Structure formats: C-alpha cells, structure tokens
Amino acid sequence: MPKKIAVIGGGFSGTMVIRQLIDHGFKGTIHRFIQENSETGGPAYKNNSAPLLLNVRNQNMSAFPDDPSHFVRFLELHFPEHALPNNFVLRSIYGHYLKSIWDETKDLSKKAEIQLQLVSSFQVDHEEYDAIVLATGNELPRIPTGLSTKVIASSFYQGNPWEIDFNSIQHELPIFILGNGLTMVDTVLSLRQAGFQQKIVALSTHGFNMLVHPENEVLTQQVSAPVQQDLHSLVHFFNIQRKGLSHAQFLLLVDSFRPYFSTWWQRFSLDEKKLFISKFRHVWGTIRHRIPTQIAQKINEERISGQLVVQAGKLLSFQENGQFAQIAYTSDNKVINGDFACLINCTGPETDITVMSNPVIKDLLSKQWILPDLIRQGIDIQADTHLALGNSPMKIYAIGNLCKGTLWESTAVGELRAQAKLIAKGILESK
C-alpha cells in the first residue's frame, strides 16, 4: 500500500476518493491540494442566494455507491421539508451535504491517525508521492477564437461562468451569453437573483432545446438492451424507441440504459467516436442532460417576456471600447451587431488537456507523465483502473471529466462516486 498520496482538487471527486481511502483502511499521509479559498465542495455547490437546483433527483445523489439512500437520510435529518426522494433540491443544500461528509472524513482521519493535510495551492512536488489522484473537476471554457488579449483581460469578458464578477457588470445594456446549455440556465437565474433585469441574449450553434425531466419517473415498458452495439445500430435502436414511445417514456428508457453507456463507448472504433462527436454529440447531450420543471418554467417565462432571447448562430467578433462590448454574430443568416454589458462564456468546460491552463495538468503533460486521449477529450487512461497512460514514475489516477475520452459518461454523481471507490481500491491494492 502506498504511504503518501496527493489528491489534487477541492470538489466532490477529491472528497470522495479520500473518504473511500479512509473507509477502506488506508494508513499514511494524504495531501489534498485545492485552489485558494476553496470550500472543498466545488463551485457548483457554493452557498449563494441564486435559486439553483440540482438537475438530478434526491434519490440518485448519494455520495456513496453502496448506500444509495445516504443523501435522502441527510435531508430527513437536516432539511426534512426537502427530503422527498423524487424532489430536486437547492445546490447549496447539496453543498452542506458535501461539507458534512468532508468534516466527518477529517474526524475519521484523526481517529485512524492518518496525516490529512489541506494545501491551498496547485503547486505540487509530484515526486514526493507514491500516487497522485487528479480530481481537478471542470476546466474553464475554451476562449473563443479571435478575441484579443486585451478583451480577454477586460471586465467585459467573463470567462468563468461559475465565478462571475457581478460587480464589474453594468445594469443598462443587454448581457450576451455564449452557450445555451445547463450553464446558461444557471447563469440567467444567477444574474436575475443578483439584480440584473436587462435583456439577455444567448447564442449557440444549435440554439436552446433543453429537455425537462419527466414528472412521473416510472418506466412502464421494459426494453431489452440492443444486441448490436456499434454506433450505427445504436442510433437505429434509439430512433425506433423514440418513435414507439411517448416523450417521457423514451427519456426514462434512455436513463434505464445508463449503465451500458460507457461500455458501448469503449467498444466504438476511433472513427465511430469521431462520427459521434461531429454528428450526434449535441443530440445525445440534449437527451441526457435535463432540467427540473421549476427551472424550465422560469426560463420559459424569460423567453415569453422577451427578456431572454435564445438564438442559433455564430460569434463573429467581440471588441470593447472602454464603456461596453461591441459584439457581432450571425442568426437566421443575418449579421447582427450590438452593444452589450459583457460576454459570459458558457460554452462548457475545456476537455483537451493540451490547451488547458491548469498548472498541474500542464506540468504533467510536459513531462509526458500523462497523455491526451486520441479524440482530445481528456487524459488517456485504463478504463478499468483509471490509471493514466504515460511515463510517470508513480501511479497517476484520473477521475471525472478528465476521463471523458475513455468513458464518455463521466461527470454525474452516479459515475463519480463509483470512480472514487474504484480508484481508492486500486491505490490500496497497489504495491
């Protein structure tokens, strides 16, 4: 068993790897490296006044793969009014849940005489450690092409949608959001809660078509998994199911096949993976990532009132003149020019490790201790162990979004909790 472990990251994944290590008998030293002022819960679950809900029901949000009702029991004890298994609770409540697990983990480490130290830095002397766990979470979105260094450094460009500088945004001109997914929804609600009442324009290649979770979470018709599991056959299979089932039942059917997704993905050829990314990625993401009814109603009200304008198109240019942002974009085959208070980048986290700004990732990549996967969707790993493939002198494990290229579905709590247990098991069993 390794004696000294570095866990890099202050969110859910880092917490649960450490907890699994301690629960399963680790003896030694664990250094957890976090960003300064991190609350060891990740930005998605910070305490704030925005009414952001989880996008997954309570009954599926336990942090422990072997204890599926753990989160519901926490709610029954601390937030009984929100404890229904089928409900969607505030993300800040989930933040309290993660903090309680982390506080409990620290107490357990003391009782087990484990040296658990929190380090507020991403400057890591990697060679000190027997094993390293990369639990760095979501990277910042990729900077749109064509933006000058001056623009990127200005207050008119908000490149971190999870840490928006509200104080630098004026309240008169419209706000421009690049991206129309889950992060856009969160950003709109956060802006309104912070007092920004002006018009918001949201632009993406495909426009906004977020789906809503079915109210009734009961699949009335069981369907066997498809025998043929190449990409073409799976697309054909799901198209047939979509035509034969109601909208809600089709979404529930997709959910029922979730345990198969990563296995299917791993069996795809490289050409199939590239085809999926170029042709089916957006459709699949829309089907898989949904929002609660309450949130959908708020966004629909924004759109009906005209306060939120969602468009499909392309960003052409972004300049600033010291007072506002001048943005040009296409929509409906027309070029539109406008003055905006700022641009908020909600295009989703960067997955190509060769362009990430994270100093840990950059350092490990420069040494070739980690390598990009073939489709540039994360780190090249062994799927069954999460060990990074490279020339590292120690074992390096990756969890979460860094594993997307190998597993594809690798970001939800259901996947992360299982990965945390798998990584801890691998560390404990290694020599």
C-alpha positions in Angstrom: 0.0 0.0 0.0 1.4 3.4 -0.9 2.2 5.6 2.1 1.9 9.1 0.7 -0.9 10.3 -1.6 -1.6 13.6 -3.3 -5.2 14.3 -4.2 -5.5 17.4 -6.4 -8.9 19.1 -6.4 -11.3 20.6 -3.9 -14.6 19.2 -5.2 -16.8 16.2 -4.9 -14.4 13.8 -6.5 -11.4 14.6 -4.3 -13.5 14.4 -1.2 -14.9 11.0 -2.1 -11.5 9.5 -3.1 -10.1 10.5 0.3 -13.2 9.2 2.1 -13.1 5.9 0.3 -9.4 5.5 1.1 -10.0 6.1 4.8 -13.1 3.9 5.0 -11.2 1.1 3.5 -8.2 1.2 5.8 -5.6 3.5 4.3 -2.7 4.2 6.6 -0.2 7.0 5.8 -0.3 10.6 4.6 -2.8 12.3 2.3 -2.1 15.9 1.0 -5.1 17.5 -0.6 -4.3 20.4 -3.0 -7.1 22.9 -3.6 -7.4 26.3 -5.1 -7.2 29.2 -2.7 -10.4 29.8 -0.8 -11.9 26.6 -2.0 -14.7 25.3 0.2 -13.9 21.6 -0.7 -17.3 21.4 -2.4 -16.6 22.8 -5.9 -18.2 26.0 -7.3 -21.5 24.2 -8.3 -22.5 23.8 -4.7 -21.3 27.0 -3.0 -23.6 28.9 -0.7 -25.2 31.7 -2.7 -28.6 33.3 -3.0 -29.4 32.1 -6.5 -32.2 29.5 -6.6 -30.2 26.9 -8.5 -31.5 23.3 -8.2 -29.7 20.0 -8.8 -30.5 18.5 -12.1 -30.8 15.0 -10.6 -33.4 13.8 -8.1 -32.5 13.3 -4.4 -32.7 9.6 -4.6 -29.8 9.5 -7.1 -27.5 11.9 -5.4 -25.9 9.8 -2.6 -22.1 10.2 -2.5 -21.7 6.5 -1.6 -22.3 3.9 -4.3 -23.1 1.2 -1.7 -25.5 3.4 0.3 -28.0 4.9 -2.2 -30.3 6.4 0.4 -27.5 8.3 2.2 -28.4 11.7 0.8 -32.1 11.3 1.5 -31.3 10.4 5.1 -29.2 13.5 5.4 -32.1 15.6 4.1 -34.5 13.9 6.5 -32.3 14.8 9.4 -31.2 18.4 8.4 -33.7 19.6 5.7 -36.9 17.4 6.2 -39.0 19.7 4.1 -36.9 18.8 1.1 -36.4 15.1 1.8 -38.8 13.5 -0.8 -36.7 11.1 -2.9 -38.2 12.4 -6.1 -37.5 16.1 -5.5 -34.8 18.3 -6.8 -33.2 20.4 -4.0 -31.1 23.5 -4.0 -27.5 23.0 -4.9 -26.5 25.0 -1.8 -28.2 22.2 0.3 -26.0 19.7 -1.5 -23.1 21.8 -0.6 -24.0 21.4 3.1 -24.1 17.6 2.5 -20.7 17.5 1.0 -19.3 19.7 3.8 -20.8 17.3 6.3 -19.0 14.4 4.6 -15.7 16.3 4.5 -16.0 17.3 8.1 -16.7 13.7 9.0 -13.8 12.5 6.8 -11.4 14.8 8.7 -12.6 13.4 12.0 -12.2 9.8 10.8 -8.7 10.6 9.6 -7.7 11.8 13.1 -9.2 8.7 14.7 -7.2 6.5 12.3 -4.1 8.5 12.8 -3.9 9.4 9.1 -2.0 12.6 8.3 -4.5 14.5 6.2 -3.3 18.0 5.2 -5.1 20.6 3.1 -2.8 22.7 0.9 -4.2 25.9 -0.7 -2.1 25.7 -3.8 -1.8 23.8 -7.1 2.0 23.9 -6.9 2.7 20.2 -6.3 6.1 18.5 -6.0 4.8 15.3 -7.6 7.9 13.2 -7.0 7.2 13.3 -3.2 4.2 11.0 -3.6 3.6 7.3 -4.2 0.4 8.0 -6.0 -1.4 11.1 -7.4 -5.1 11.5 -7.9 -6.2 14.1 -10.5 -9.6 15.3 -9.3 -9.4 18.8 -10.8 -13.0 19.0 -11.9 -14.2 21.1 -14.8 -11.8 23.4 -16.6 -12.7 26.9 -17.7 -14.4 27.0 -21.1 -12.2 27.5 -24.2 -11.7 31.1 -25.1 -13.5 31.9 -28.4 -11.2 32.3 -31.4 -10.4 35.8 -32.5 -10.6 37.5 -29.1 -7.6 39.8 -28.3 -5.6 39.6 -25.1 -6.9 43.0 -24.2 -10.5 41.8 -24.5 -9.9 38.6 -22.5 -8.3 40.6 -19.7 -11.1 43.1 -19.5 -14.2 43.0 -17.3 -16.3 42.8 -20.5 -15.3 39.1 -20.9 -16.4 36.8 -18.1 -14.5 33.6 -18.9 -15.6 31.7 -15.7 -19.3 31.3 -15.6 -19.1 29.7 -12.2 -17.3 32.7 -10.7 -18.9 35.7 -12.4 -17.7 39.1 -11.3 -21.1 40.7 -10.9 -19.7 44.0 -9.6 -18.0 44.7 -12.9 -21.2 44.4 -15.0 -23.3 47.4 -15.7 -27.1 47.2 -15.4 -28.2 49.1 -18.5 -27.0 47.4 -21.6 -28.0 43.8 -22.6 -25.9 40.9 -21.5 -24.5 38.4 -24.1 -24.1 34.7 -23.2 -22.2 32.3 -25.4 -23.7 28.9 -25.0 -27.2 27.5 -24.5 -26.8 24.5 -22.2 -27.2 23.9 -18.4 -24.6 26.6 -17.5 -26.5 29.2 -19.5 -29.6 28.3 -17.5 -27.7 28.7 -14.2 -26.2 32.0 -15.4 -29.5 33.5 -16.3 -31.0 32.7 -12.9 -27.9 33.9 -11.1 -28.0 37.2 -13.0 -31.6 37.8 -12.1 -31.0 37.0 -8.5 -28.1 39.4 -8.4 -30.4 42.2 -9.6 -29.7 42.3 -13.4 -33.0 42.9 -15.1 -31.8 43.9 -18.6 -32.3 41.8 -21.7 -30.1 38.7 -22.1 -29.1 37.3 -25.5 -27.9 33.7 -25.5 -26.2 32.3 -28.6 -25.0 28.8 -29.6 -24.5 26.8 -32.8 -27.8 24.9 -32.3 -29.9 27.2 -30.1 -31.6 26.2 -26.9 -33.6 23.0 -26.7 -33.1 21.8 -23.1 -35.5 19.0 -22.1 -37.4 18.7 -18.9 -37.3 15.7 -16.5 -40.5 13.7 -16.8 -42.8 14.3 -13.8 -43.6 10.6 -13.4 -40.3 8.6 -13.0 -41.8 5.2 -13.8 -40.8 3.3 -16.9 -43.9 1.3 -17.8 -42.4 -0.8 -20.6 -39.1 -2.7 -20.2 -37.0 -2.9 -23.3 -34.0 -5.3 -23.6 -30.6 -3.8 -24.4 -29.7 -3.9 -28.1 -27.7 -6.9 -29.3 -25.8 -4.9 -32.0 -23.8 -2.2 -30.2 -21.9 -0.4 -33.0 -22.8 3.3 -33.4 -25.0 2.8 -36.4 -27.0 0.1 -34.8 -27.4 2.0 -31.5 -28.6 5.1 -33.4 -31.2 3.0 -35.2 -32.3 1.3 -32.0 -32.9 4.6 -30.2 -34.7 6.1 -33.2 -37.1 3.1 -33.2 -37.7 3.5 -29.5 -38.2 7.3 -29.8 -41.0 6.7 -32.4 -42.7 4.0 -30.5 -42.8 5.5 -27.0 -44.2 8.7 -25.5 -41.7 11.5 -25.0 -41.5 10.9 -21.2 -41.2 7.1 -21.5 -38.4 7.5 -24.1 -36.4 9.7 -21.7 -36.9 7.2 -18.9 -35.8 4.4 -21.2 -32.6 6.3 -22.0 -32.0 6.6 -18.3 -32.5 2.9 -17.8 -29.6 2.2 -20.2 -27.2 4.5 -18.4 -25.1 1.6 -17.0 -24.4 0.5 -20.6 -23.2 3.8 -22.0 -19.5 3.7 -21.1 -19.2 0.1 -22.2 -20.7 0.9 -25.6 -18.4 3.9 -26.0 -15.3 1.9 -25.2 -16.2 -0.6 -27.9 -16.6 2.1 -30.6 -13.9 2.4 -33.1 -11.9 5.6 -33.3 -13.9 6.5 -36.5 -17.2 5.9 -34.7 -16.2 8.1 -31.8 -15.2 10.9 -34.1 -18.5 10.5 -36.0 -20.5 10.6 -32.8 -18.7 13.8 -31.7 -19.3 15.5 -35.1 -22.9 14.4 -35.7 -24.6 13.1 -32.6 -23.0 14.7 -29.7 -25.4 17.6 -29.4 -28.5 15.5 -29.8 -27.3 13.0 -27.2 -26.3 15.7 -24.8 -29.8 17.2 -25.1 -31.4 13.9 -24.4 -29.2 13.1 -21.4 -28.9 16.5 -19.7 -32.2 17.8 -18.5 -33.6 20.4 -16.1 -36.3 20.3 -13.4 -39.8 21.6 -14.3 -39.5 24.5 -11.9 -36.4 25.8 -13.7 -37.8 25.2 -17.1 -40.8 27.3 -16.2 -38.6 30.2 -15.2 -36.6 30.0 -18.4 -39.8 29.8 -20.5 -41.2 32.9 -18.7 -38.0 34.8 -19.5 -38.3 33.8 -23.2 -42.0 34.6 -23.5 -41.4 38.1 -21.9 -38.6 38.7 -24.4 -36.1 39.3 -21.6 -34.2 36.2 -22.7 -33.6 35.8 -26.4 -32.1 32.5 -27.4 -30.6 32.2 -30.9 -28.7 29.7 -33.1 -25.7 31.3 -34.8 -22.1 32.0 -34.6 -20.0 34.7 -32.8 -18.2 36.8 -35.4 -16.3 39.4 -33.4 -16.0 40.9 -29.9 -14.4 44.2 -29.2 -14.5 46.7 -26.3 -14.2 50.4 -26.3 -13.8 51.0 -22.6 -17.6 51.5 -21.9 -19.2 48.5 -23.4 -18.7 45.4 -25.5 -19.3 45.5 -29.3 -20.4 42.1 -30.5 -21.2 40.9 -34.0 -22.9 37.5 -34.6 -25.0 35.6 -37.1 -28.5 34.4 -36.6 -31.1 33.4 -39.2 -28.5 34.0 -41.9 -28.2 37.6 -40.8 -25.3 39.5 -39.3 -26.4 41.3 -36.1 -24.3 43.9 -34.3 -25.0 45.1 -30.8 -23.6 46.8 -27.7 -23.5 44.7 -24.6 -22.5 45.0 -20.9 -20.4 41.9 -21.2 -19.9 38.4 -22.7 -20.2 35.4 -20.4 -18.7 32.3 -21.7 -21.0 29.3 -21.1 -19.8 27.0 -23.8 -18.8 24.2 -21.4 -15.6 23.1 -19.8 -12.4 22.5 -21.9 -11.6 18.9 -22.4 -8.4 19.0 -24.5 -5.6 18.7 -22.0 -3.1 20.2 -24.5 -4.7 23.6 -24.2 -5.8 23.6 -20.5 -4.4 26.3 -18.3 -4.4 24.2 -15.2 -0.8 24.3 -13.9 -0.8 20.7 -12.7 -2.1 19.3 -16.0 0.4 21.4 -17.9 3.3 20.2 -15.8 2.4 16.5 -16.0 1.8 16.8 -19.8 5.1 18.5 -20.4 6.8 15.6 -18.7 4.7 13.1 -20.6 3.6 11.6 -17.4 0.0 11.9 -18.7 -1.1 11.9 -22.4 -4.1 13.2 -24.2 -6.6 10.5 -25.5 -6.9 10.1 -29.2 -10.1 12.3 -29.5 -8.8 15.1 -27.2 -11.5 14.6 -24.6 -9.3 14.2 -21.6 -6.4 12.1 -20.3 -5.6 8.7 -21.8 -6.4 6.2 -19.1 -7.0 2.5 -18.5 -10.8 2.2 -18.3 -10.9 -0.5 -15.6 -8.4 1.2 -13.2 -8.4 4.9 -14.1 -4.6 4.8 -14.3 -3.2 7.4 -16.6 -1.1 6.1 -19.5 2.2 7.8 -19.7 5.8 7.7 -18.5 5.2 8.6 -14.9 7.5 7.2 -12.2 4.5 6.9 -9.8 0.8 5.9 -10.4 -1.4 8.7 -11.5 -5.2 8.3 -11.4 -7.8 10.5 -13.1 -11.4 10.9 -12.2 -14.4 12.8 -13.7 -14.3 15.0 -16.7 -10.7 14.1 -17.4 -11.8 10.6 -18.3 -14.4 11.6 -20.8 -12.5 10.4 -23.9 -12.3 6.9 -22.5 -15.7 6.6 -20.8 -17.7 9.5 -22.3 -20.3 9.5 -19.5 -18.0 10.6 -16.6 -19.4 13.7 -14.9 -22.5 12.9 -12.9 -22.5 11.9 -9.2 -23.5 8.4 -10.1 -20.4 7.9 -12.1 -18.0 9.9 -9.9 -18.9 8.0 -6.7 -18.2 4.7 -8.4 -14.9 6.0 -9.8 -13.8 7.3 -6.4 -14.3 3.8 -4.9 -12.5 2.1 -7.8 -9.5 4.5 -7.5 -9.3 4.0 -3.8 -9.4 0.3 -4.2 -6.6 0.5 -6.8 -4.4 2.6 -4.5 -4.9 0.3 -1.5 -4.1 -2.8 -3.5 -1.1 -1.5 -5.3 2.5 -2.1 -4.1 
